[in-house]
Amino acid sequence: MSSKPGFFKRLKALSMPQKQLFAVALCQRMYPNYQLFSEVCEFGDPKVLDTVLNLLWQSLYDKKLKLNLELHMARLEEVTPEPEAFDAYGVYPAMDAVVALSTLLSAIESQIEEDITNISKLSSATVANYIEAISEAELNDEFDDEALDDFVYAHEAMVDERELQGDLLELIEDNPDMSADFIKALRKEIISSGVSNIGISVQEPSPE
């Protein structure tokens, strides 16, 4: 058994820049959820999210870069889908992807570190909701809240989510200097994998 403290205790122990890197990585992984929804439902503009992500990655190693946080938060708000306006389930993970980015920008502006770590919970919640949506036929009235939680926790998609977040946290812990090369390599790895936290894959050109 690991002697390390719990996941969230370790996450909260990271420096502010490390927390931002962890959150940006999760937001990048959620991006395909919005991209596919936008293409299928002809709503919004993935470039708005992509621009914010690129700037957030760059800001982690280019300390001279200043983000106009309020401008980008306003642009994200303009492309946030309203669930009641769409019949497609994809609106929910798409909305979560925008909310995660908006939460991160707001947390950077206010320097509220807890809001940054909450992006971990938001990504996991997207996965949990996805599991419930695809498992509707398996779920029945006999499932109480505890049984549902156990079902979701043991699902392959949630196991993968926990493992990925755990591996990401360990990687960031092991590289506290956060060099530009390390940050760029992590970004390239996530984008090249091309798979979101719920398994959505949208073909993307490899980052330079």
N, C-alpha and C positions, 0 to 999 in steps of 0.2 A: 504494500500500500504506500502511496506517495506521502512523504512527510511534509509536503508543501501545504501552506494554508489554503483556505477556500478560494475559489475562482474570483469572486467579487472583492474579497479582501486584497488579493494580489492586484486586481485591476485598479482598485482605488489607490494602491501604493505606487502606481506609476507616476512619473512626472507629468506635468501638463502637456508638453509636446508628445510624450509617449501615448498619453490618452488620446490625443488628437489623431495620431497615426493609426491607432487601433480603430477608432471610429471611422476615419476616412476609408480604411480598408474594408470595413463592413458595408459602408455606403456604396463603395465601388462594386461590391459583390451583389448589392441589391439593384443596381442600375439596370441590368437586363430585364428585370420585372417591369420597369416603366417603359423601356424601349419597345418591348414586344407589344405591350398594351397600347402604346401610342400608335404603332404601325397598324395593328389590327383594328382598333376603334377610331383611328384617324382623329386623335385628340392630342393636344399639347405639343411639346417640342422637346425631344430628348437632348437636343444640343444645349438647352438651358442647363440641364443637370450635368451634362458632360463638361461644359465650361466651368461650372462650379467645382466639380471634382478635380479637373486639371489644375485649377488655381489652388485648391486646398493641398494637393500633393506638392505642388511647387513651393507653396509657402512654408512647408516643413523643412526645406533645405535652402531656400532663398530668403534670408531674413530681411532683405530689402523690399520684398514684395508686400504691398499693402492692399488688403482686400476691402472693397466697398461693400461691407457686410449687409447694410440696409438695402442697397440696390439689388444685390443678389437674392436676398430674402423676398423682396417684392416680386422679382421675376419668377421665383419658384412658386410663390402664391398664385401667380397668374396661370401656371400650368398644372396646378394641383387638381386632379379629378374629384368630382363629388360622387360618391357611391350610388346615391339615389338616381343619378342621371344615366346609369348604365346597367344593363342586364348581365354583363359579363363579370364572372368572378375576378378576372384579372385586374379590375379596378382597385381591389383592396391591396394586393401587394404593390401595385403601381403607386397608390397613394402613400403607402408606408415608405417607399423609396424616397419620395419627395419630403415627407415629414421627417425622415431621418436626417436628410441633408439640411433642412430648415432648422431642426433642433441643434445640429452641430454648429451651424453659423451663429445661431442665437447664443449658444453656450460659449463660443469663442468671444463673442461681443461682451457678454456679461461676466465671463470668467467663472462660470458655475460648472465646476468639474463633474458634479454628480449628473448633470444633464448629458454630459458627454458619455459617461459610463452607461447611462440608460439606453443608449443606442444599441448596446449589446442585448438588452431585454426586448427592444423593439424588433430587432432582427429575429430573435427567437420567437416572438409573438407572431410574426409573419409566417414562420414555419409552422407553428402550432395551428394557426387558422387554416393554413393550406392542408394540413393533415386531416383536420376535421372535415374540410370541404370534400376531399377525395375519398374519405372513409365513411361517408354518410350511410352507405348501404350496410356497413359493418356495425355501425352504432345503433343502439336501440334504446327503448325507454328504460331498460334495466340499468343503463349506465348512469350512475350518479356522478357528481362532480369529481369525487376521488377516483372512481374507476376511469373516467374520461382523462383525468390528468395522468394516470398510470399508462393508459393506452398511448397518449400523445408522447409521453416521455420515452417509452420503449420503441416508438416507431423509428424506422431506419432513417428517415429524413431528419428527425430531431437528434438522433445519435450522431449523424454526420455534422449537424450544426454545432453540437457541443464539442465534437472533436476539432472542427475547424477553428472555432473560437479559442479553444484551449491551445492548439498549436500556434495560432497567431499571437496569443498572449505570451507564450513561452519564447517565441522568436523575438518579440519586442523586448522582453526582459533580458534576453541574452545579448542584445545589441543596444545598450543604453546610449552609446555615442551617436546613434542615428545619423550615420554618414549619408551624404547625398547618394552614393552608390547603393547603399543598403535600401534607402527609400525608393529609388528608381527601380531596383530589382524586384522589390515587393509589389510595386504597382504593376510592373510588366507581367509578373507571375499571375496576379489576380485577373488582369485583363485578358491575358493569353488563354487562361483556363476557360473563359467565356461562359461560365455556368454560375447562375445565381444561387441564392440560399434555398430556393425551392426547385432547383433543377432546370430553370429556364435558360435556354442557350440561344444567343443571337450572334451570328457571325460578325466578328469585329476585326478590322485590320490590326496587326500587332503594333504596339506602341514603339516609337523609335527609341 
